[in-house]
């Protein structure tokens, strides 16, 4: 995919509207092209600013009453019955305008996923990409003392790599690109199911674990000690919750 081909796909990609295959093609290009990655961040930044609730105002609850009152007053000034059709037309127009505003607000809300939802979709795509591209790990090892030092200088924090064998053996680790930044991806396994643990530095308060499901995959995310953790896998929910709890300990 060339930069020119990507130009028309940035907005649909940022809004999560591309199919999985096309989305993966875009992600591969973004990983190799800093200019397009920067353009994507500008697109997301603009979308986030436009989605600021402070830019929009709800229609006043009494707008219809005031419009109807204004139309009635105008009808009285024009001489009564001869103006009644216009009164009805004005009231109908006001009602139609209110309905249009409500519909626009509903459509806008449906077509503008939150930044957190877009990030969640990226993480699922990152998990799927690692399986389809046969690129689960950059450093393949079950030894945490091999995997943890490998990230030195590649990310701006030290990933908390844990040995959870024999139930959830460590497979290795790799670098990934999510939300416009490089993140650490730790890979574990449960039988034939792979588990991606995405970790990056994040400001803000700690967050309790939260379970999500997207596109048939299970996710558990939480924040701890200035880092964000998101676990993604097709492993069944009870075992994935067990894995997340062991990792948090």
N, C-alpha and C positions, 0 to 999 in steps of 0.2 A: 504494500500500500504506500502511495506517495503522499507528500504533504498536501498536494492539490486535491487528491481524492479525499483526504481526511477533513478538509475544510468544511464541507457540507455535512459532516457526520458529528462534529463536535457537540452541537446543541442537542441532537437526539441522544448521543452517548451520555452527556451530562445529565439528561432527564431520565435515563434508564429505559429508553424506548427502542434500543437496538436488540435484535435477536442475539442469542448467545454466541454463535459463530462469528457474526460481524463484530460483536463487542470484543471478542478475543483478538480479532485482527487489529482493531483500533488500539487495544492495550499493548500489543506487541510493538506497534509503531511508536506509541508514546514512550515506552521504555527506552527506545533507541534514539528518540528525537527530542532533545530538550526544548526546542522552539515550539513544537506542537504541544508539549506538556505544559509549557508556560501559557500558551493560548487557551488550553483547557481550563487552567486555573483562573484566567481572566473571565472566561465564560461563566464558570461557577460563581466567581465573586459577584459578577453582575446579576446573576440569577438570585443569589442570596440577598443582595441589596433590594432588588425589585420585590422580593417576597417578604420584606420587612412589613409587619402589620401596621407599623406607624405611618406607612405611606397611604393606607386605605382607611376609609371611615364607613361605618355602618350607616345605612339610611335611617334618619330619625324616625322613631316609632310613630310620631304624629304627622309625618309628611303628607300622607294621603288625606288626613282630616283637614290640614291647612290648604292643600290644593283644592279640595272640594269646596271649602269655605270661600276661597278666593274666586272660584268659578261662580258660586251662587251670588256673591256680591256683584261680580261683573254682569251677571244675568239680570239682576235687579236694576242696575244702572242703565241697561240697554232697553228696558221697557217691557219686561215680563215675558209673556207667552211666546212672542216672536223669537225670543232668544233661547228658549228651552232646548231646541235641538243642539245648540252649541254647548249648553251646559252638560248635556249627556255626553257629547263628544269629548269635552274637556275632561270629564271624570273618567271616561273610558281610556283616554290617552294617558292620564295619570296612572291608572291601574296597570296599563300595559308597560309603562316605564318602570314601575315598581317591580313587576314580574321579570322584566328584562334584566334589571339590576340584580335581583335575587338569583336568576339563572346564571348570569355572568360570574357572580361570586362562587356559585357551586361548581361551575365548570373550571374556574381558575383553581379552586381548591383541589379538584381531582387531578388536574394536569400538572401540578407543581409539587413533586415529592420533596420532602424535607431533606436537608443536607445529611442528616443521620440516616435516612432511608437510602439515599444514594450511596452513602459509604457502605451500608450493609449489603447492597447489591454488588458493589465492587468486591467485597470480601468473599461473597459466594462465587463470583466470577474468578477470583484469584485461586480459590480452592479447586474449582473445576478445571481451570487452565493448567494447574500443576499436574492434574491427572491426565488430561488429554495430551499435553505436550511432553509427557514423560519427563517432567522436570520437577520432581518432588523435592530434591535436595541439591544444594551446591557442595555441602560437606556431608558425606555419608558416614555415619558412625553412631554406635549405641553408647559411646563413652561421653558423658557430659563434660569431662575435662578436655575433650577434643572439640566438641561442638561449641561450647561457650567461648573459648578464646578465639575461635574463627571469626566471630562477629566484631572483634576489636578493630576499631578504625572504620568499620563499615556502617555502623549505626552509632548514635551519640549516647548510648546507654549500654549497660551490661544485661543481656537477657537472663532471666532466671531459669536456667535449664535444670530439670530434675530427672532423676532416674526413677521411673514408675514401673519398671519391670518387676515381675514377669507379666503382670496383667496388661500393662500398656507400654510395651518396649519403645524406646527412643529409636527413630530411624535416622534422623539427622536434622540439618537446618539449611535455610537458604535465605537470600534477600528477595523481597518482593516490593512492589510499588503500588501503594494504595493511598487514595486521598491526596495525591500530589506529593507524597513523601516516601522515602525508603523505610520499610519496616522489616523487622525480624520475623521469620516464619519458622517455627519449630514443628517438626513432624513426628507424630507418634502413630502407633498402629494397634488395632484391636482385631485379631484374627485377620480377615481380608479387608477390613475397613481402615482407611487412613484418616488421621485427624490432623488438621492444620491449626496451629496456635499462632495467631498474628499478634505481635506485640510492638507497641511504639510508645514514645514519650508523650504524655498528655497532661496538660495543666488542669487544675480543678480538684474538687473533692473526690474522695473514694466513692465508688458506686457498688451497690450490692449486685450479685449475679442476676442477670435477666435472660430468660429463655426466649428464643425467637425461632420461627420456621419460615424459610423462604425457598421457593422453587424446589421443594422436596428435600431440602437440606436443613439440618438442625444447627442452631447457633446458640452459644452462651457467651455473654459479654459482661465484663466488670472492669472497674478501675481500682487500682491499688498502688499506693506509694508513688504517685506521679507517672504511672504507666497504665496504658489501656490494653486489655486482653480480650481477644475474640476467638473463640473456639468454633471451628466449622467442620462438619463431617456428615456423612449419611449413616453413621452409627445410630442405633436406636437411642431414644431419649433417656431412659434410665441409666444406661451405661455411660452415655456422654455426660450426664450430670455427675455420675460417680467420678469420671475422669477429671472434670472441672474442679470438683471438691478436693481431690488428691493434689491437683496442681496448685490450688490456692493454699494448701497447707504447707 
